Amino acid sequence: MTLTIDAEFVVDVSSDNENWTTVLKEDRRVTDGSNKADRTIDLTPFLGSGADGTRPVYLRVSDSFPDDGWGGRVYHVTATQTEQ
């Protein structure tokens, strides 16, 4: 998955919407968009198959510095599946 994001973000991924793993985090206080970039996340560890042959993957974007209220600003999300 490729995520275009900036500002003060934390990106977590889950396969069950209960147990979350942080996959991206901005550790600097950036509020001017200067860290806007496409960031690629490998979702393979979160994929599996449910009873119907599919399993959802959950993505959560939150604020790495909640005291200032900037949070993550998401511009675009692209998910691509490749057969192996």
N, C-alpha and C positions, 0 to 999 in steps of 0.2 A: 504494500500500500504506500502511496505517496501522499503526503500531507503538506500543503502550503500553509505555513503558520508563522506568526511573529508575536512579539510582546513577551509577557511573563507567563509562560505556559508550563503545564505538566500534562503529559499524555499517558493515560493508563489504558491497558487492554485486558479483557477478560473473556473467558469462554463460557462462563456461567452467570455473569452479572452479579457475582458475590465476591469472588477472589480476584483481586486486581494486581497487575504487574506494571510498574512504571517503565515505559520504554523511551520516553523523551522528557527532558526537563531543562528549562532555561534557568541557569544559576545566577544570572546577572539581572539587574533592574533595568530593563529595556522597555521604553514606552513610546519611542519615536519610529518604530517600524524598521530600524536599521538591521535587525536580525531576521527579517523576512527571508524565508528560503523554502525550497522543496526538501522535505525530509522523508527518507524511505524507511519503512518499518517492515520487518519480516514477520508476517503473521503465522507462519508455519507452526510454531509451538502451540498456538491457540486453536488450531483447526483440528477437527475430528469429525466423526460421523455420529449423528443421533439416530433415533429409531427410524426416521424417514430417510436416512442417508445424508442428511445435512446437519449442520450445527452452526448456530450464529456466533459471530464474534462481536463483542461490544467494545466501543471506543468511548473514552471519557476524557474531556479536556477541562482542566481546572487551572487555578491560579497558583503560581509558584511563590508569590508574595501577596497573600490575601489581605494584608494590612493596607495596601494602596489601591486595590480594586481594579487593576488593569487586566489581569488574566490573559488567556491566550486568544488571539484573533485568528480564526480559521478562514482561509480564502478559498481553498479547493481541496477536494479529497478524490483520489483515484485508486481503485482497487483492481488488481489484475491477477487472474488465476492462471497458473501454468501447470500443465500435466507433467507428472513425473513417472 
